[in-house]
Amino acid sequence: MSGAITRGVIFVHSAPRALCPHIEWAAGTVLDGRVSLEWTEQPAAPGLFRAEYSWAGPVGTGARLASALRGWTHLRYEITEDPAPGVDGGRWSHTPELGIFHAQTDAHGNVVVPEDRIRAALEFAADPARMRHEMNLALGQAWDDELEPFRYAGAGAPVRWLHRVG
């Protein structure tokens, strides 16, 4: 790996069992190594499975992971990429109904809405309801609304503590 290194997390919120090994293979291809996820049942969607995986790689890995998983329509996932020196972070959210959403994030994981997007919302918003709609689009509110039950369902999932050695 050359260039700036960053970290992130793959949150697979729901996937059919048959898709699980393909997700591991796709992530491993992007991360240039074997990826083995700990799959647990997704309480919010019986018959589907969930997993989380922390990764490290060059800046842009989050986008490559999102692209690698994008073609599977029965998959709900989020990928985060932490900011690196001189580079914003990112979050990619995907649902079968909505497709994919990308947003820049700050050092705390908050969505950052670029100035041009705000100016466009102001230009198109003739009333407060329209402005709210435009801001919800910019923030990816529909994706958050759809993924929230799957996020909470994972609250009882096993926790793996990572310890830095050395």
C-alpha positions, 0 to 999 in steps of 0.5 A: 500500500502506498500513499495515505492510509485510512481506516473504515468499517464495512457494515453488512446489515442484511444479506441472504446466506448464499451471498455471504461468501461472495461478499467476503470474496469481493471485500478480500479482492479490494483489500488484497487479502482474505476476508472472513466475516463473522455472520450472525442472523439479522433479527430485523429480517429473519433469514438474512445475515449481518456482519461487520469488518474493520479495514485499513487501506489506501485512501479511496478504499471505501469507494472501491468496496462500495463499488464491489458490493453495489451490484447485489440488489438484495444487500443492505450495507454501509461502508465508512472511510475515516478522513486522512490528512488532506482528505475527507472521510466518506460514508456509502449506504446501500439498500435494495429499494434506494440504491447507493448514497454517498456523503462526505464526512468530517472527523466525527463521522458527521455528513458534510453537505458541500456549499454547492449542494446547499446553494442548489437547495436554496435556489430550488426551495420556494417554501420551507417544506421544499427546503426540508426535502432538499436537505433530507436528500443531501443528508441521505435521510431516506437511507438512514430511515430504511437502515435504522431498524437494521442498525439497532437489530445489530446492537446485540451482535458480538463485540470484538475488542481490538487492542493495539500492541507495541 
